[in-house]
Every structure is written in C-alpha cells, then in structure tokens.
C-alpha cells in the first residue's frame, strides 16, 4: 500500500477563566479555531479517500496473464499418406522417408486469443535430394454443410527449413486469432515429403494465448 499519513495542524490555545473573553475574531477567537478544525477535517477527508483508493487497488485481481500450451502432437496418418508417424520413448514424433501427412485434433482454451505458434524439431542431417515439409494450425466449422468448407489457416506459412534442428516462429493471422470452440474445431497438421532418407522429427509445439483485446 502507498505511504499515507495524516498530521493534524490544529493546536488549541485554551482560554483562562476571568482573564480571556470569548470572541469571534482574533488569533484565539471562535472563527480562527473553527476554521483550523475545518481545514484539518478537509485534510482528513482527503487522506481517507486515498486510503480507500489504496485498499481498492490492493484488492483488485491481477491483470490477466498470457497462457502457454506446450505439447507433442498426436499425429494421425491420413489416407493420402504413404509414410507413417512414430513416437520414441521421450514422446518425440517422427517420420522416415516417404510422404507423410499427419493431423492432430486440438482442444484449445475457448475465448482466448492466439498470439504465437512455435514448433521445435529437426530434419535428419544425412538427408539429401528433393523434399520439403511444413506445419500449420487450422480451423474448420462445426456445422455440417455440403460440400464441406475448406479449412481456414490460423497461421501464416510454417515451412520447415533444410537439414538439422529447426525452431519455427509462425505468424498468427490476427482476424482468426480468437478461439471459439462453439463454432470451430481446431487441428494441427504436419507434412513431410522426401525421395531419400533422413526423416522429420517434431519435439514440441508451443501455443501462446492472451485474453481477448
């Protein structure tokens, strides 16, 4: 709490019987005494207001903080995929050579705003030849329509770079950043294509959320 103090300024000068006369004016008159008391009361009122403000501030809930969701995606192979996704003992998901497309359903915090997406993994250092890969975060409407609508991307391009470890910071599409689980379902996708050996591994996905602006 802020340093709040109050020091009275009124100091009474008592009258003496049979010597002083009660008067309205003068340094010890009624007016001077009552004006000094009134000034102290105004100062006290200001201090009480400051105390109330400080108490309210101390009782106020802390400002909402960002939330972070970190996970290894549980990737399910699609019908068009020729490669398979597998998990090691530490939970890292990977795929070897071939064409692997994996989809993971996500449960995201409703009503928050997605602010950043980070994907950490690696491409086999011995890889060579043609190939590429990418990751994305998508949403699809829950309503059933024919034909089904195309998924909407919540993020920009998440192209995986060349060999070795990668740490992707993927930009978020601001107009689709608000999470609404009553209207959409959300998925994470990863794809990898190569004609040689090497493989792709994804160690973790980090999503950061903030309260709606």
Backbone as JSON, one array per atom type, in Angstrom:
{
  "sequence": "XXXXXXXXXXXXXXXXXXXXXXXXXXXXXXXXXXXXXXXXXXXXXXXXXXXXXXXXXXXXXXXXXXXXXXXXXXXXXXXXXXXXXXXXXXXXXXXXXXXXXXXXXXXXXXXXXXXXXXXXXXXXXXXXXXXXXXXXXXXXXXXXXXXXXXXXXXXXXXXXXXXXXXXXXXXXXXXXXXXXXXXXXXXXXXXXXXXXXXXXXXXXXXXXXXXXX",
  "N": [[0.85, -1.18, 0.0], [0.42, 2.31, -0.62], [2.42, 4.94, 0.89], [0.75, 6.53, 3.27], [-0.19, 9.17, 5.27], [-1.28, 11.21, 8.08], [-1.22, 14.3, 9.58], [-2.37, 16.26, 12.11], [-3.06, 19.76, 12.1], [-4.24, 21.62, 13.73], [-3.89, 23.33, 16.74], [-4.95, 23.83, 19.85], [-5.41, 26.78, 21.77], [-6.01, 27.25, 24.97], [-8.62, 29.0, 26.74], [-8.45, 31.22, 29.56], [-10.07, 31.35, 32.64], [-11.82, 34.24, 33.74], [-9.93, 35.83, 32.66], [-9.58, 35.71, 29.81], [-11.63, 36.65, 27.11], [-14.34, 35.3, 25.3], [-14.32, 35.53, 21.87], [-15.23, 36.29, 18.43], [-13.38, 37.02, 16.46], [-9.78, 37.39, 16.01], [-6.66, 35.79, 17.11], [-7.25, 33.68, 18.86], [-9.92, 33.44, 18.63], [-13.36, 32.33, 18.07], [-13.78, 32.0, 15.28], [-11.18, 31.6, 14.15], [-10.38, 29.25, 15.5], [-12.41, 27.39, 14.7], [-12.13, 27.48, 11.91], [-9.55, 26.42, 11.62], [-10.02, 23.83, 12.58], [-11.87, 22.93, 10.66], [-10.21, 22.95, 8.39], [-8.43, 20.89, 9.05], [-10.23, 18.76, 9.04], [-10.93, 18.65, 6.34], [-8.47, 17.92, 5.24], [-8.22, 15.43, 6.47], [-10.35, 14.09, 5.27], [-9.41, 13.92, 2.65], [-7.22, 12.2, 3.03], [-8.56, 9.89, 3.92], [-9.93, 9.23, 1.57], [-7.74, 8.6, -0.09], [-6.8, 6.37, 1.26], [-8.96, 4.6, 0.9], [-8.82, 4.31, -1.9], [-6.32, 3.08, -2.14], [-6.83, 0.67, -0.81], [-8.8, -0.46, -2.46], [-7.23, -0.81, -4.75], [-5.4, -2.7, -3.86], [-7.03, -4.86, -3.5], [-7.86, -5.49, -6.0], [-8.09, -7.8, -8.71], [-5.21, -9.44, -10.17], [-3.79, -8.35, -13.29], [-4.84, -10.04, -16.28], [-2.89, -12.8, -17.37], [-0.68, -14.03, -19.95], [-1.21, -17.27, -21.39], [0.26, -20.48, -21.83], [0.46, -23.24, -23.93], [1.94, -26.29, -24.25], [2.94, -29.08, -26.15], [3.42, -32.38, -27.55], [2.38, -33.18, -30.7], [-0.25, -35.49, -31.34], [-0.15, -37.21, -33.98], [-2.15, -38.3, -36.6], [-2.12, -40.51, -39.28], [-3.09, -39.73, -42.58], [-5.32, -40.79, -45.24], [-4.11, -40.29, -47.65], [-1.46, -40.46, -47.18], [1.76, -41.91, -47.5], [3.76, -42.4, -45.77], [4.6, -43.13, -42.31], [3.89, -42.1, -38.94], [5.72, -42.13, -35.94], [6.45, -42.67, -32.42], [8.98, -41.99, -30.03], [10.6, -43.1, -26.94], [10.73, -40.77, -25.46], [8.63, -39.3, -26.3], [8.83, -37.86, -28.65], [7.74, -37.21, -31.92], [8.06, -38.69, -35.11], [8.9, -39.18, -38.61], [9.97, -41.29, -41.26], [11.58, -41.62, -44.46], [9.6, -40.87, -47.35], [6.18, -39.92, -48.04], [4.59, -38.19, -45.75], [1.71, -37.25, -44.11], [0.28, -35.81, -41.41], [-2.34, -35.41, -38.97], [-3.56, -33.73, -36.16], [-6.0, -33.53, -33.71], [-7.03, -30.73, -31.77], [-7.57, -29.42, -28.5], [-8.4, -26.38, -27.56], [-8.14, -23.4, -25.49], [-11.17, -21.9, -24.94], [-12.33, -18.7, -25.98], [-9.97, -17.28, -25.62], [-7.18, -15.53, -27.12], [-5.12, -16.41, -29.75], [-1.69, -15.85, -29.84], [0.93, -16.54, -30.55], [2.79, -19.06, -32.32], [4.91, -21.77, -32.05], [7.16, -24.15, -33.26], [9.2, -26.87, -32.64], [11.8, -28.92, -33.78], [13.5, -31.29, -35.92], [15.32, -31.99, -38.96], [16.65, -34.86, -40.52], [20.17, -35.0, -40.49], [21.56, -36.3, -42.44], [20.05, -36.21, -44.68], [19.3, -35.88, -48.14], [18.68, -34.75, -51.51], [15.52, -34.18, -53.23], [12.79, -32.65, -51.49], [10.68, -31.6, -48.72], [8.77, -29.79, -46.28], [6.17, -28.9, -43.93], [4.25, -27.14, -41.4], [1.09, -26.43, -39.84], [-1.66, -24.62, -38.4], [-5.04, -25.12, -38.2], [-8.56, -24.34, -38.66], [-11.89, -25.61, -38.71], [-15.34, -25.26, -39.57], [-17.93, -26.29, -37.28], [-20.48, -26.84, -38.12], [-22.5, -28.82, -40.31], [-22.19, -28.91, -43.68], [-22.77, -29.13, -47.2], [-21.0, -28.85, -50.13], [-18.32, -29.75, -47.79], [-16.74, -27.04, -46.07], [-13.6, -25.51, -46.93], [-10.7, -25.89, -44.86], [-9.62, -23.26, -42.65], [-6.72, -21.33, -42.29], [-5.02, -20.58, -39.3], [-2.59, -19.57, -39.01], [0.37, -18.16, -40.57], [2.69, -19.06, -43.2], [4.33, -22.07, -42.43], [6.82, -23.21, -43.19], [9.17, -25.8, -43.13], [12.61, -25.57, -42.62], [15.85, -26.47, -44.12], [18.29, -29.05, -43.45], [18.99, -30.45, -40.16], [18.42, -29.1, -36.81], [15.41, -27.24, -36.17], [13.59, -24.27, -35.33], [10.72, -23.03, -35.44], [9.04, -19.96, -35.7], [5.93, -19.06, -36.09], [3.85, -16.81, -37.77], [0.72, -15.42, -36.6], [-2.55, -15.27, -37.9], [-4.3, -12.41, -37.53], [-7.06, -11.87, -37.77], [-8.23, -14.3, -37.28], [-7.52, -15.12, -34.82], [-8.93, -15.31, -32.41], [-10.16, -17.77, -30.28], [-12.84, -19.92, -30.71], [-14.63, -22.32, -29.63], [-17.23, -23.11, -29.85], [-18.0, -22.77, -32.4], [-15.99, -23.61, -34.12], [-13.75, -26.37, -34.83], [-10.39, -27.4, -34.08], [-7.25, -28.1, -35.61], [-3.96, -29.45, -35.86], [-1.52, -29.71, -38.34], [0.99, -31.62, -40.01], [3.36, -32.07, -42.54], [5.55, -33.99, -44.62], [7.83, -34.52, -47.18], [9.96, -36.53, -49.06], [12.44, -37.93, -51.22], [14.49, -39.37, -50.46], [16.49, -40.65, -47.71], [16.35, -39.8, -44.2], [14.36, -38.18, -42.65], [11.88, -36.6, -40.53], [11.48, -34.95, -37.42], [9.39, -33.96, -34.73], [9.57, -32.23, -31.85], [8.19, -30.57, -30.03], [5.27, -28.49, -29.75], [4.46, -25.16, -29.21], [2.0, -23.09, -28.02], [0.84, -19.83, -27.53], [-1.38, -17.86, -25.64], [-3.59, -15.07, -25.13], [-5.79, -12.9, -23.21], [-8.91, -11.79, -24.73], [-8.6, -8.89, -26.76]],
  "CA": [[0.0, 0.0, 0.0], [1.17, 3.54, -0.69], [2.71, 5.59, 2.17], [-0.3, 7.52, 3.54], [-0.13, 9.65, 6.66], [-2.09, 12.39, 8.39], [-0.71, 15.05, 10.73], [-3.26, 17.39, 12.41], [-2.41, 21.08, 12.2], [-4.91, 22.45, 14.73], [-3.38, 23.32, 18.1], [-5.84, 24.71, 20.62], [-4.89, 27.64, 22.83], [-7.16, 27.33, 25.88], [-8.94, 30.26, 27.41], [-8.28, 31.24, 31.03], [-11.22, 31.96, 33.3], [-11.75, 35.59, 34.28], [-8.91, 36.65, 32.0], [-9.85, 35.77, 28.38], [-13.03, 36.81, 26.68], [-14.66, 34.58, 24.06], [-14.59, 36.46, 20.77], [-15.3, 35.67, 17.11], [-12.16, 37.32, 15.71], [-8.55, 37.29, 16.77], [-5.95, 34.51, 16.96], [-7.87, 32.61, 19.64], [-11.36, 33.59, 18.51], [-14.11, 31.18, 17.55], [-13.58, 31.82, 13.83], [-9.86, 31.03, 13.92], [-10.38, 27.87, 15.97], [-13.27, 26.54, 13.87], [-11.52, 27.39, 10.58], [-8.44, 25.47, 11.69], [-10.61, 22.49, 12.7], [-12.45, 22.6, 9.35], [-9.11, 22.65, 7.49], [-7.96, 19.56, 9.4], [-11.21, 17.77, 8.6], [-10.79, 18.51, 4.88], [-7.27, 17.14, 5.01], [-8.52, 14.06, 6.88], [-11.21, 13.52, 4.24], [-8.54, 13.56, 1.52], [-6.44, 11.03, 3.42], [-9.47, 8.74, 3.92], [-10.14, 8.88, 0.17], [-6.53, 7.92, -0.58], [-6.76, 5.04, 1.88], [-9.94, 3.78, 0.2], [-8.29, 4.01, -3.23], [-5.24, 2.11, -1.99], [-7.43, -0.62, -0.45], [-9.41, -0.99, -3.67], [-6.17, -1.26, -5.66], [-4.78, -3.92, -3.33], [-8.0, -5.96, -3.62], [-8.16, -5.73, -7.41], [-7.42, -9.0, -9.23], [-4.07, -9.14, -11.03], [-4.13, -8.32, -14.72], [-4.76, -11.38, -16.9], [-1.58, -13.14, -17.92], [-0.68, -14.93, -21.08], [-1.17, -18.69, -21.1], [1.05, -21.21, -22.81], [0.15, -24.65, -24.08], [3.05, -27.0, -24.91], [2.58, -30.48, -26.34], [3.85, -33.1, -28.74], [1.12, -33.51, -31.37], [-0.59, -36.89, -31.62], [-0.43, -37.14, -35.4], [-2.82, -39.44, -37.22], [-1.82, -40.57, -40.7], [-4.27, -39.6, -43.44], [-5.44, -41.82, -46.29], [-3.23, -39.96, -48.77], [-0.08, -40.5, -46.73], [2.47, -43.17, -47.68], [4.67, -42.53, -44.64], [3.99, -43.34, -41.01], [4.43, -41.33, -37.82], [6.01, -42.99, -34.79], [6.88, -41.94, -31.21], [10.03, -42.67, -29.26], [10.34, -43.18, -25.51], [10.61, -39.42, -24.88], [7.43, -38.66, -26.82], [9.08, -37.14, -29.9], [7.09, -37.84, -33.05], [8.93, -38.59, -36.29], [8.57, -39.98, -39.78], [11.16, -41.54, -42.08], [11.41, -41.19, -45.84], [8.27, -41.1, -47.9], [5.3, -38.75, -47.99], [3.81, -38.34, -44.53], [0.82, -36.16, -43.73], [-0.33, -36.14, -40.13], [-3.31, -34.45, -38.46], [-3.82, -33.88, -34.73], [-7.09, -32.7, -33.19], [-6.59, -29.92, -30.64], [-8.53, -28.81, -27.57], [-7.82, -25.08, -27.24], [-8.92, -22.64, -24.49], [-12.2, -21.07, -25.57], [-12.41, -17.29, -25.61], [-8.66, -16.63, -25.61], [-6.67, -15.1, -28.43], [-3.83, -16.99, -30.08], [-0.73, -14.79, -30.12], [2.14, -17.03, -31.19], [2.92, -20.5, -32.54], [6.31, -22.16, -32.17], [7.33, -25.59, -33.48], [10.6, -27.24, -32.48], [12.07, -30.26, -34.28], [14.73, -31.43, -36.69], [15.39, -32.78, -40.18], [17.85, -35.69, -40.48], [21.34, -34.32, -41.06], [22.06, -37.06, -43.6], [19.09, -36.12, -45.77], [19.7, -35.2, -49.37], [17.71, -34.94, -52.57], [14.35, -33.32, -53.19], [11.93, -32.86, -50.34], [10.24, -30.4, -48.03], [7.78, -30.04, -45.25], [5.54, -27.72, -43.34], [3.28, -27.33, -40.32], [0.07, -25.39, -39.86], [-2.76, -24.7, -37.43], [-6.23, -24.87, -38.99], [-9.87, -24.48, -38.03], [-12.98, -25.95, -39.63], [-16.63, -25.05, -38.9], [-18.59, -27.47, -36.74], [-21.75, -27.1, -38.81], [-22.42, -29.75, -41.43], [-22.65, -28.34, -44.94], [-22.35, -29.88, -48.38], [-19.79, -29.6, -49.77], [-17.69, -29.22, -46.59], [-15.9, -25.87, -46.36], [-12.15, -25.71, -46.83], [-10.15, -25.42, -43.59], [-9.04, -21.92, -42.61], [-5.44, -21.31, -41.58], [-4.87, -19.59, -38.24], [-1.2, -19.11, -39.03], [0.99, -17.98, -41.86], [3.48, -20.19, -43.68], [5.19, -22.74, -41.47], [7.71, -24.08, -43.97], [10.3, -26.34, -42.4], [13.85, -25.33, -43.38], [16.65, -27.62, -44.53], [18.74, -30.08, -42.53], [19.32, -30.09, -38.8], [17.36, -28.64, -35.91], [14.69, -26.02, -36.54], [12.76, -23.64, -34.3], [9.86, -22.18, -36.25], [8.15, -18.97, -35.11], [4.97, -18.91, -37.18], [2.95, -15.68, -37.51], [-0.7, -15.71, -36.41], [-3.49, -14.43, -38.65], [-5.0, -11.67, -36.48], [-8.52, -11.94, -37.91], [-8.7, -15.63, -36.88], [-6.78, -15.46, -33.61], [-9.83, -15.59, -31.29], [-10.57, -19.18, -30.24], [-14.28, -20.08, -30.47], [-14.87, -23.76, -29.76], [-18.64, -23.37, -30.14], [-18.2, -22.63, -33.84], [-14.93, -24.28, -34.88], [-12.82, -27.33, -34.24], [-9.05, -26.96, -34.44], [-6.32, -29.2, -35.88], [-2.56, -29.18, -36.2], [-1.11, -30.61, -39.41], [2.4, -31.65, -40.37], [3.61, -32.89, -43.73], [6.96, -34.12, -44.96], [7.99, -35.25, -48.43], [11.35, -36.7, -49.46], [12.7, -39.11, -52.06], [15.68, -40.01, -49.9], [16.32, -40.96, -46.3], [16.63, -38.67, -43.31], [13.26, -38.13, -41.71], [11.47, -35.38, -39.82], [11.06, -35.14, -36.03], [8.78, -32.8, -34.06], [9.74, -32.41, -30.41], [7.16, -29.88, -29.26], [4.54, -27.33, -30.29], [4.17, -24.2, -28.15], [1.0, -22.1, -28.38], [0.69, -18.8, -26.52], [-2.68, -17.22, -25.71], [-3.82, -13.89, -24.3], [-7.21, -12.57, -23.16], [-9.35, -11.01, -25.89], [-8.26, -7.47, -26.67]],
  "C": [[0.89, 1.23, 0.0], [1.36, 4.14, 0.7], [1.71, 6.73, 2.38], [-0.23, 7.91, 5.01], [-0.98, 10.9, 6.82], [-1.54, 13.03, 9.66], [-1.64, 16.24, 10.98], [-2.46, 18.69, 12.54], [-3.03, 21.95, 13.28], [-4.3, 22.24, 16.11], [-4.2, 24.33, 18.92], [-5.04, 25.51, 21.65], [-6.04, 27.88, 23.81], [-7.35, 28.74, 26.45], [-8.7, 30.09, 28.93], [-9.46, 31.98, 31.64], [-10.86, 33.33, 33.87], [-10.59, 36.42, 33.72], [-9.2, 36.82, 30.52], [-11.34, 35.95, 28.15], [-13.22, 36.04, 25.37], [-15.05, 35.58, 22.99], [-14.66, 35.67, 19.46], [-14.0, 35.85, 16.34], [-10.95, 37.14, 16.61], [-7.93, 35.91, 16.67], [-6.54, 33.37, 17.77], [-9.4, 32.73, 19.63], [-12.01, 32.33, 17.93], [-13.81, 30.92, 16.07], [-12.25, 31.15, 13.52], [-9.82, 29.56, 14.31], [-11.18, 26.96, 15.02], [-12.73, 26.41, 12.44], [-10.36, 26.4, 10.56], [-8.95, 24.04, 11.8], [-11.17, 22.04, 11.35], [-11.35, 22.25, 8.35], [-8.55, 21.26, 7.78], [-8.93, 18.48, 8.92], [-11.15, 17.57, 7.08], [-9.57, 17.67, 4.53], [-7.5, 15.67, 5.36], [-9.4, 13.37, 5.84], [-10.39, 13.09, 3.03], [-7.74, 12.31, 1.82], [-7.32, 9.78, 3.41], [-9.75, 8.28, 2.49], [-8.95, 8.14, -0.41], [-6.42, 6.52, 0.0], [-7.74, 4.1, 1.16], [-9.46, 3.37, -1.19], [-7.2, 2.95, -3.16], [-5.78, 0.72, -1.64], [-8.07, -1.26, -1.68], [-8.35, -1.54, -4.63], [-5.55, -2.56, -5.18], [-5.71, -5.12, -3.46], [-8.32, -6.32, -5.07], [-7.44, -6.99, -7.88], [-6.25, -8.61, -10.11], [-4.49, -9.12, -12.49], [-3.98, -9.7, -15.33], [-3.41, -11.6, -17.56], [-1.73, -14.02, -19.16], [-0.62, -16.38, -20.61], [-0.43, -19.41, -22.22], [0.67, -22.68, -22.77], [1.28, -25.31, -24.87], [2.7, -28.48, -25.0], [3.34, -31.06, -27.52], [2.6, -33.57, -29.46], [0.96, -35.01, -31.58], [-1.07, -36.93, -33.07], [-1.03, -38.44, -35.91], [-2.56, -39.4, -38.72], [-3.1, -40.51, -41.52], [-4.23, -40.67, -44.54], [-4.5, -41.56, -47.46], [-1.76, -40.08, -48.42], [0.52, -41.88, -46.98], [3.45, -43.42, -46.54], [3.9, -42.68, -43.34], [4.67, -42.46, -39.97], [4.6, -42.27, -36.63], [6.54, -42.13, -33.65], [7.97, -42.73, -30.51], [9.69, -42.6, -27.77], [10.17, -41.82, -24.86], [9.41, -38.66, -25.41], [7.63, -37.85, -28.07], [8.45, -37.91, -31.05], [7.96, -37.65, -34.3], [8.39, -39.45, -37.41], [9.83, -40.15, -40.6], [10.88, -41.07, -43.51], [10.02, -41.57, -46.35], [7.48, -39.81, -47.91], [4.36, -38.94, -46.82], [3.01, -37.09, -44.26], [0.11, -36.58, -42.46], [-1.24, -35.03, -39.64], [-3.55, -34.76, -36.98], [-4.95, -32.96, -34.33], [-6.62, -31.99, -31.92], [-7.78, -29.48, -29.79], [-7.92, -27.51, -27.07], [-8.71, -24.33, -26.25], [-9.89, -21.67, -25.15], [-12.14, -19.63, -25.06], [-11.09, -16.57, -25.52], [-8.22, -16.33, -27.03], [-5.28, -15.7, -28.64], [-2.86, -15.88, -30.48], [0.54, -15.28, -30.79], [2.11, -18.54, -31.29], [4.4, -20.79, -32.78], [6.38, -23.68, -32.31], [8.82, -25.9, -33.47], [10.79, -28.67, -32.97], [13.37, -30.31, -35.04], [14.49, -32.24, -37.95], [16.69, -33.58, -40.12], [19.03, -35.04, -41.17], [21.9, -35.04, -42.28], [21.12, -37.0, -44.79], [19.72, -35.45, -46.99], [18.65, -35.5, -50.42], [16.52, -34.02, -52.38], [13.5, -33.62, -51.96], [11.53, -31.54, -49.72], [9.21, -30.76, -46.99], [7.21, -28.75, -44.72], [4.57, -28.1, -42.25], [2.28, -26.18, -40.37], [-0.95, -25.66, -38.76], [-4.01, -24.25, -38.17], [-7.49, -24.93, -38.13], [-10.89, -24.82, -39.1], [-14.3, -25.75, -38.89], [-17.23, -26.37, -38.41], [-19.86, -27.81, -37.5], [-21.53, -28.0, -40.02], [-23.01, -29.09, -42.67], [-22.1, -29.19, -46.07], [-22.18, -28.88, -49.52], [-19.15, -29.0, -48.52], [-16.78, -28.06, -46.92], [-14.41, -26.23, -46.22], [-11.66, -25.21, -45.48], [-9.54, -24.03, -43.72], [-7.77, -21.96, -41.78], [-5.43, -20.21, -40.53], [-3.48, -18.97, -38.26], [-0.75, -18.86, -40.46], [1.78, -19.22, -42.26], [4.35, -20.75, -42.56], [6.11, -23.7, -42.18], [8.9, -24.51, -43.12], [11.56, -26.14, -43.22], [14.6, -26.61, -43.66], [17.09, -28.52, -43.38], [18.99, -29.53, -41.13], [18.12, -29.61, -38.0], [16.69, -27.37, -36.44], [13.83, -25.55, -35.37], [11.9, -22.6, -35.02], [9.04, -21.24, -35.38], [7.16, -18.58, -36.2], [4.01, -17.76, -36.87], [1.49, -16.11, -37.45], [-1.53, -14.74, -37.24], [-4.42, -13.73, -37.67], [-6.51, -11.83, -36.56], [-9.09, -13.29, -37.48], [-8.08, -16.06, -35.56], [-7.69, -15.82, -32.43], [-10.34, -17.02, -31.37], [-12.05, -19.26, -29.86], [-14.62, -21.55, -30.71], [-16.33, -24.1, -29.97], [-18.93, -23.32, -31.63], [-17.2, -23.47, -34.64], [-14.31, -25.44, -34.09], [-11.44, -27.03, -34.83], [-8.13, -28.17, -34.61], [-4.94, -28.63, -36.17], [-2.16, -30.18, -37.28], [0.4, -30.5, -39.63], [2.56, -32.53, -41.59], [5.08, -32.88, -44.06], [7.07, -34.99, -46.2], [9.48, -35.34, -48.77], [11.47, -37.93, -50.34], [13.93, -39.85, -51.57], [15.43, -40.29, -48.43], [16.63, -39.72, -45.46], [15.57, -38.57, -42.25], [13.07, -36.79, -41.04], [11.04, -35.75, -38.41], [10.46, -33.84, -35.51], [8.83, -33.07, -32.57], [8.6, -31.76, -29.62], [6.52, -28.77, -30.09], [4.18, -26.44, -29.1], [3.16, -23.17, -28.67], [0.86, -21.11, -27.21], [-0.62, -18.07, -26.75], [-2.72, -16.01, -24.79], [-5.31, -13.66, -24.22], [-7.63, -11.76, -24.38], [-9.04, -9.54, -25.7], [-9.51, -6.62, -26.82]]
}
